[in-house]
Structure formats: structure tokens, C-alpha cells
């Protein structure tokens, strides 16, 4: 046994830190299993060029944004009406230091000219034909998995030695499996949170013993607040005669997750080393997932923006988007708009990150479309039935509710559609519905008369009606410093019950009657009869409707 340990120590001494190559050769990329069927057409002398990134190129000027060392993938859609850019593609790629170019066969690019082949040979840029049925997701993931391994080969070799030293193997285990192993090897209760403190997975050693630790349970909201207040790593901190340890998992300088450990006794040095080793592997796995996820989300968002801002796209484009999302089953598409109601000094990016973490805990992060517009997040998901969309929304609200002391959210839901080419309708209907949401869920179908007026929102009659009712009150409030608008909205909100409305406004009932009389004098409509109520309520709806750009 001592010889075995000594051999391991010698192995550790021999491991050098020269495995940090941060690129792959074009030849190495083409030899990856996911690149099977890719055919080299020209530029064979450049197979040793280094690839730092793999990029999807679908904009004609996209090459201008590159930094060098990219392996480009394209269907040629960007060049359909841009022959000039197509002709200059290889010249521009050479100027930017592109490592290789892959073009999908029988798609939008058309024939690969002899001129293009000659330039590829001249510049030694491998020109590659991509099979028609290739899905970019698998090739991109394979590339970054290999690149990540190459960048961290030194660490991985050391980890392999540590695994043998402590008789621990996390190889081929997912993150849940690693948490389970950590829990059992350290004889502790171990929990993994994301950066928004959503519980991702956990393992409890002994439920009966854990009951005695309930006061420091991460399922307790007060304890979650305690965890949030811990800024750095904590090991064996004593709380209520028990012990906790907290390890932030940092990827590229940012906390992306937290490992939280509870125990009745202090952990020893071996347990600490085991935990830190397991956390290093979790960190690497999360970095791999994060790199792939960021790239996929960028492609995802770009696809949404293209669909929303293009008047006409080929059916093949929509099919490819659905294929990349694995939307191969029958179902209906739902558009959902989530509006964040923030204070002026709050960080919108941080809150959007929380929403995405909540979404990803319910639905696979690569199985929905999404884009962001200021304080609104728009997503499209596919569900087999209306029951499933109700379940999704309930779970989403339940997740977000944890953060109700931080921000409020409003949710608008469009009507279901069968085809992705209706994404503009999904977006417009969800955006319209969210305008009428008061920190709750509003379905477009529930908007009654307002959806009939939506197409007419810019008409002169609608504008005139609005100015004659609500606009006149807004002007009066601004000029005189009154709050007749608030009074009217509260009057409708509480079903015209004067005593309740007065209580909500902190005024006397007689003061409320005076304000209602002033509203009638200014608008010409009485809040005390059905015709006047209808006119004023319609004016309030038009106020929201006219906000839509």
C-alpha cells in the first residue's frame, strides 16, 4: 500500500502546468464524433490553425465583429441578398484571422464557387461542407466540452490523483450524484443552491437526526435570509448547537451557486478536503454548462429577434428553431410576458437573472424561446394541453413568490397558437395582457372588449374618447395637485363601495363624494350611473391600451 501511495505522490510531482492550451486545432475539431460527416473542400494546409471559439454566422457583417481564432458555421442565409459580402467572405475572414469556415450543404448559400475554393487554399483557411441534417447544438456543445477539458487538463489530472488518494470517484456522475457522494462521504446533509438561492438538489443523511437541525434548515425562509448574509466561505460555523458550512461556487469571478452543509458535529480535515474536491468538480461542470448555456441563449435570443423583426421568413427557418429546441411533439405554443415592477434604484439585470433561474428550475433552459425588452421578459413554451400551461404558471408564481420582498411581477399570457410563425401575435397579445395585470396573471382571452379595440388604438376616435374622459382628469390632477385619477381607479377596484374606497384612500366618505362630483363636472360622466361608469371604465382601459407602441 505504501508503494501505491508513493507512486501517486510521484505522479503528482510529474504533473506539469503545461496543459492549459486554450484552443483546438481545426483537425482536432473535425475528429470529434459530433463532426462526423463534415467534408473538407479546400484549405487543407490550415488544418493546424487554432480555434478558440465556434460561432454561428447568419448576419452579413458578422465577420467584422470577430477577434480571430473562430470556427464559423453558416447556412448562408445572411448572404441571400448580399452577394457582395458572399464574394468577400474569405478575404474578410482572412483579415480577421478566422480559423475555418463550415457551410451547410443544400441550404441558402448556393454553390461554392471555384473562386472561393481558390481563396481558401491561398489563405490556408479550411473550407468545410456541413451535412444538411446537422443540428448545431450538439456540435457546439462537443466543441466547448473538448475546449474546456483542454483548458483544465492540468487540474483534471490532479483531480484524478486525488480521487485515488481519497478513494473517491465522481467520474461520469452528474451534479446530483456528486452532491449525494459528498453527503455520504462527509456524513453531512448537503444542499446545492443556484445564485438566486433556489434549491437545485440535496441529500439528507438521516431524516430523524435532521429534524433536530430544522432550525438551520435551508427549507426555512428565515434561514435562507441568513445564508444570503454570509459573504464568504464558512466552515464549521456554530449556530444553535449545530454546525454549518457554506461554499460559494465561483466561475469567472462570479458566484454561480452555493453548497450548504449542516451537521451535528464539526467536520474534520479529511471531510473538508473531500468537500472542496467535490466542489471543484461541480464548479467545472457548472462552467461547462454555463458556457454552453450562454451560447445557446444568445442563439435563442437572436432567433426570437429575427422572427419578431422580419416580415417574411422561410418555413425552414421556423422548423430549424423548433428542431434545436427539441419541439418534435404535438402541442400548442404559449407566449408569456413577465413584467418586473422595480424601484428606480434597483438592478434590472439581477432581477432578470432571478426570473431566469426560476424558469430554469421548472423547464429545461434549452427548451424555450426568450428575449428581453427593458423590464419585460418574453418567453414562448410548448405544451401538450392547457392543463400543463396552468401547472407551469402556478409553479412559476410559486417560485417567484420567494422574492416578493424584493420585487413584484406581472404576467400576461397570449392565446395558444399552433405554429411558431405566429410568434408576433404571441408577443403582442402577451404584452397587451401584461399591461392589465396588477401583480397577477392576466390571460389575453380575459380582456373582453379591450382586445377588440386593440387594432384601433391609433385611430382618431379612440384618442378623442380618451382625451374627453381620462386625459382631462390627468391634466386637472397635474395642474391643481389633486388625485382624482387615483380616486377613480380605487373606486372601480373596490366595486363602488364608498365606505371601503374612502378607507383605502384614508379620506372621509363626504370627501369621496366631493371628488366623485368633481370627476363628473370635469368629464361630463357621472360615477353614480351605469352609463357614466361604463364611459369612465372604458377610458381607463384605453389609457393602458394607448401605451402600447
Number of C-alpha atoms within 10 A of each C-alpha: 6 7 8 11 12 11 12 16 14 11 13 16 10 9 13 12 10 9 16 16 15 15 22 22 19 22 16 17 22 18 12 13 11 19 19 13 13 18 15 16 15 20 21 17 14 21 20 16 23 24 24 21 21 21 18 17 20 17 14 19 15 12 23 11 8 15 12 18 20 25 26 22 21 22 20 22 17 19 21 13 10 14 13 10 18 18 14 12 19 25 15 16 22 19 13 17 18 25 27 28 26 23 24 20 21 14 15 15 18 15 10 13 9 9 11 19 17 14 19 26 18 15 17 20 28 27 27 23 20 22 18 13 9 16 13 17 17 13 18 20 20 18 25 20 16 17 22 20 19 17 17 17 17 16 19 17 16 15 19 15 17 19 17 13 13 13 9 17 15 19 11 8 12 12 20 16 16 21 25 21 21 26 22 15 15 20 17 25 25 26 24 26 19 20 19 20 19 20 17 14 16 19 20 18 16 11 11 9 12 18 11 12 19 13 15 23 19 22 11 12 11 12 15 15 12 12 17 11 9 12 10 9 12 14 16 18 13 15 12 8 10 17 19 23 19 22 21 23 23 17 15 7 7 10 14 19 23 24 22 22 29 29 23 16 14 17 19 10 9 12 17 15 14 20 22 14 19 21 21 17 18 22 19 19 16 19 17 19 14 14 15 19 17 11 17 19 17 13 17 21 17 16 17 21 14 12 19 16 9 9 8 10 11 8 10 10 14 15 16 15 17 18 13 17 19 12 17 10 9 11 17 18 23 23 27 28 30 24 24 20 17 15 11 7 6 11 10 16 11 10 19 19 13 19 21 15 20 20 20 15 17 14 14 10 16 16 17 19 22 22 18 16 8 10 14 20 19 22 22 22 19 24 19 12 13 13 9 12 19 12 10 17 17 12 16 18 16 12 19 18 14 13 15 10 7 12 15 17 22 21 27 25 29 25 16 20 17 12 13 20 18 15 18 17 17 26 22 16 23 26 25 26 27 26 19 20 17 13 15 13 21 23 19 23 14 11 14 9 11 20 16 10 15 16 10 15 19 14 10 10 11 17 17 11 15 21 18 18 24 26 19 15 21 16 14 17 15 10 9 8 9 15 14 19 20 12 19 22 14 19 21 16 11 13 10 15 12 17 15 15 23 19 12 13 15 11 12 14 16 12 12 22 14 11 18 20 16 15 24 16 11 16 18 15 21 20 22 12 9 10 11 16 16 14 20 25 17 17 21 19 18 22 18 13 23 15 10 13 6
